[in-house]
């Protein structure tokens, strides 16, 4: 960590009612203590819980994450696009299109940022990178980081990245197997932070990622990190928004931490 880096302290209030806060590091002393650019406006828990005899103590502490990286994928600010009723539906019943903003019973416009995808073969590795202003809410398949139908891909890797300020989910694993999603920070992601899409995904290693929603669920405008107008109201909207959402059960999820989302993790067996 370096002077000038942006960091965030996660909310620790119960029932997704907390606020996350962002700071800039102004000094790191010889003992590793950080000085920040402003005073915290909210309380953030940090304590140990004593164990019963023969057990181990547990730490209950706010996640503190670094939001800076020296490689940045960014774009213009989000834009709003009016819907087009003539666009074909990508998946029957989901009322979205891969070709743009399709009108639906619950959407008259879409909110578009940049998107990335590795698709239909080959391999992909993105590490130590910041991806921001991403996701296209209401457009099928347009996400911040996306493994899309890569089949068995043990060299596919998303590691130590920061995804911040997304309008449609964060990291998506879709019809891809044996990939690794490790050590990523997902901050202020509207909808699901990590999304395992179809249910056929197998042997993916999802480990030590941090998903933080900085907004309280009872916020009258934002409603936490929920978002309407996507293809999956279970994963994204106020019905059941989740930090980690999966339709597939044959994957490994280890050491992930989720803060202030409506659901920490939702494994849906359909």
C-alpha positions in Angstrom: 0.0 0.0 0.0 1.2 3.5 -0.9 0.6 7.1 0.0 -2.1 8.4 -2.4 -4.0 5.0 -2.6 -7.7 5.1 -2.1 -9.0 2.6 0.5 -12.4 1.7 1.8 -13.6 0.5 5.2 -16.6 -1.8 5.0 -19.9 -1.4 6.9 -20.4 -3.7 9.9 -23.9 -2.7 11.0 -26.5 -5.5 11.2 -29.2 -6.2 8.6 -27.4 -4.4 5.7 -28.0 -1.0 7.3 -24.3 0.3 7.3 -22.3 2.8 5.3 -19.0 2.1 3.7 -16.4 4.9 3.6 -13.6 5.8 1.2 -10.3 7.5 2.3 -7.0 8.4 0.8 -3.7 7.4 2.5 -1.7 10.5 3.3 1.1 8.9 5.4 2.4 5.4 6.3 4.7 5.5 9.3 7.6 3.1 10.1 5.3 0.9 12.2 2.8 0.5 9.4 0.1 2.8 10.7 -1.9 4.8 8.2 -2.9 8.4 8.3 -6.0 9.2 6.2 -7.3 12.3 4.6 -10.4 12.7 6.7 -12.2 11.5 9.8 -14.6 8.6 9.6 -18.2 9.5 9.8 -19.5 6.1 10.9 -18.5 3.5 13.4 -16.8 0.3 12.0 -16.5 -2.7 14.3 -13.1 -4.2 15.1 -13.0 -6.8 17.9 -12.1 -10.3 18.9 -14.6 -12.8 20.3 -13.3 -15.2 22.9 -13.7 -18.9 22.1 -15.2 -21.5 24.3 -12.7 -23.9 25.9 -10.8 -25.8 23.3 -11.9 -23.5 20.5 -10.3 -20.6 18.7 -11.0 -16.9 19.0 -12.7 -15.2 16.1 -12.1 -11.7 14.7 -15.1 -9.5 13.9 -13.6 -6.7 12.0 -14.5 -4.4 9.1 -12.8 -5.3 5.9 -10.3 -2.6 4.8 -9.5 -2.8 1.1 -7.3 -1.0 -1.3 -9.2 0.4 -4.3 -6.2 1.6 -6.3 -4.3 -0.3 -9.0 -1.6 0.9 -11.4 -3.5 -0.5 -14.4 -7.0 1.0 -15.0 -9.7 0.0 -17.4 -12.1 3.0 -17.5 -14.4 4.9 -19.8 -16.8 7.8 -20.0 -19.5 8.2 -17.3 -22.6 6.1 -17.6 -25.2 7.1 -20.2 -28.9 6.4 -20.3 -30.2 4.8 -23.5 -33.9 4.6 -24.5 -35.2 1.2 -25.2 -36.0 -0.3 -28.7 -39.0 -2.6 -28.9 -37.8 -4.2 -32.1 -34.7 -5.8 -30.6 -34.8 -9.7 -30.4 -35.0 -11.3 -27.0 -31.8 -13.2 -26.0 -33.3 -15.7 -23.6 -37.1 -16.3 -23.8 -38.8 -14.8 -20.8 -35.8 -12.6 -19.6 -36.9 -9.6 -21.7 -33.3 -8.6 -22.6 -31.3 -8.4 -25.8 -27.6 -8.7 -26.6 -27.9 -6.1 -29.3 -28.9 -3.2 -27.1 -31.6 -1.9 -24.8 -34.8 -3.8 -25.4 -38.1 -2.5 -24.1 -39.7 -4.7 -21.5 -42.5 -4.8 -19.0 -40.1 -3.4 -16.3 -37.6 -1.3 -18.4 -37.9 1.8 -20.6 -34.2 2.7 -20.6 -30.8 1.2 -19.9 -27.8 2.5 -18.0 -24.6 1.8 -19.9 -20.9 1.7 -19.0 -18.0 -0.2 -20.5 -17.9 -4.0 -20.5 -15.2 -6.7 -21.0 -15.6 -10.3 -22.0 -13.5 -13.4 -23.0 -15.8 -15.4 -25.2 -16.2 -18.8 -27.0 -12.6 -20.2 -26.7 -9.1 -19.4 -25.9 -8.1 -18.2 -22.4 -8.0 -15.0 -20.4 -6.0 -13.6 -17.5 -6.6 -10.2 -15.9 -4.6 -9.4 -12.7 -3.9 -6.4 -10.6 -6.2 -4.2 -12.6 -8.9 -1.7 -11.7 -12.1 -1.8 -13.7 -14.6 1.0 -13.2 -17.8 2.6 -14.6 -18.7 -0.7 -16.1 -21.7 -2.9 -16.7 -24.7 -2.2 -18.9 -27.9 -2.5 -16.9 -30.7 -4.0 -19.1 -28.4 -5.3 -21.9 -27.8 -9.0 -21.9 -24.3 -10.2 -21.2 -22.6 -6.8 -20.7 -20.6 -7.0 -17.5 -17.3 -5.7 -15.9 -15.3 -9.0 -16.0 -16.8 -11.9 -17.9 -15.8 -15.5 -18.7 -18.3 -16.4 -21.4 -18.7 -20.0 -22.7 -15.0 -20.8 -22.5 -15.6 -24.5 -21.7 -12.8 -26.1 -19.6 -10.3 -23.3 -19.0 -7.9 -24.0 -16.1 -5.7 -21.1 -17.3 -8.6 -18.6 -17.0 -7.8 -16.2 -14.1 -9.2 -13.0 -12.6 -6.9 -12.2 -9.6 -6.3 -9.3 -7.4 -8.5 -6.9 -9.4 -10.7 -4.1 -8.2 -14.2 -3.7 -9.8 -15.9 -0.5 -8.6 -19.0 1.3 -9.6 -20.9 -1.2 -11.8 -24.4 -0.9 -13.1 -24.8 -4.6 -13.8 -23.0 -7.2 -11.6 -19.3 -7.6 -11.2 -17.5 -10.8 -12.1 -19.5 -13.4 -14.2 -18.6 -17.0 -14.8 -20.8 -18.4 -17.6 -20.5 -21.9 -19.1 -16.9 -22.0 -18.1 -15.2 -24.6 -16.0 -12.0 -24.9 -13.9 -11.3 -21.1 -13.8 -9.9 -19.2 -10.8 -11.5 -16.0 -9.4 -9.2 -15.0 -6.5 -8.5 -12.1 -4.3 -10.7 -9.6 -6.1 -12.3 -6.5 -4.5 -15.9 -5.7 -5.7 -17.1 -2.4 -4.4 -20.3 -0.5 -5.1 -21.6 -3.2 -7.5 -25.2 -2.9 -8.4 -26.7 -6.4 -8.5 -24.7 -9.5 -7.7 -21.0 -9.1 -7.0 -19.9 -12.5 -8.3 -22.4 -14.3 -10.5 -22.2 -18.0 -11.6 -24.8 -17.9 -14.3 -26.3 -21.0 -15.9 -25.9 -23.9 -13.5 -23.6 -26.0 -15.7 -20.4 -24.4 -14.4 -18.1 -26.9 -12.7 -14.8 -26.9 -10.7 -14.3 -23.1 -10.7 -12.3 -21.9 -7.7 -13.9 -18.8 -6.2 -11.7 -17.8 -3.3 -10.7 -14.9 -1.0 -12.7 -12.3 -2.8 -14.3 -9.3 -1.0 -17.7 -7.9 -2.0 -18.7 -4.6 -0.2 -21.9 -2.7 -0.7 -21.3 0.8 0.8 -25.0 1.8 0.8 -27.6 0.8 3.4 -30.5 -1.4 2.1 -33.0 1.1 3.7 -31.7 4.0 1.6 -34.8 5.5 0.0 -33.0 6.1 -3.3 -30.4 3.4 -3.8 -31.9 0.5 -1.7 -28.4 -0.7 -1.0 -26.7 -2.3 -4.0 -30.0 -3.6 -5.5 -30.8 -2.7 -9.1 -33.9 -3.1 -11.2 -34.1 -3.9 -14.9 -31.7 -6.8 -15.3 -32.5 -10.3 -16.6 -32.5 -11.8 -13.1 -34.6 -10.2 -10.4 -33.6 -12.9 -7.9 -29.9 -12.1 -8.0 -30.1 -8.3 -8.5 -33.2 -6.6 -7.2 -34.7 -5.9 -3.8 -36.3 -9.3 -4.0 -33.0 -11.1 -3.2 -29.8 -9.2 -4.2 -26.7 -11.2 -3.3 -23.0 -10.6 -2.9 -22.4 -14.0 -4.5 -25.0 -15.7 -6.6 -24.7 -19.1 -8.1 -27.0 -21.6 -9.9 -24.2 -24.2 -9.9 -23.3 -26.3 -7.0 -20.1 -28.1 -8.2 -17.7 -25.2 -7.6 -15.4 -24.4 -4.7 -16.1 -21.2 -2.7 -13.5 -20.6 0.0 -12.6 -17.6 2.2 -14.8 -15.0 0.5 -16.2 -12.1 2.6 -19.3 -10.2 1.8 -20.4 -7.0 3.6 -23.7 -5.2 3.7 -25.4 -6.9 0.8 -29.0 -8.1 1.2 -27.8 -11.7 0.9 -24.2 -12.6 1.5 -24.4 -15.7 -0.7 -27.4 -17.3 -2.5 -27.0 -20.7 -4.0 -30.1 -21.3 -6.1 -31.0 -24.9 -6.9 -33.5 -24.7 -9.8 
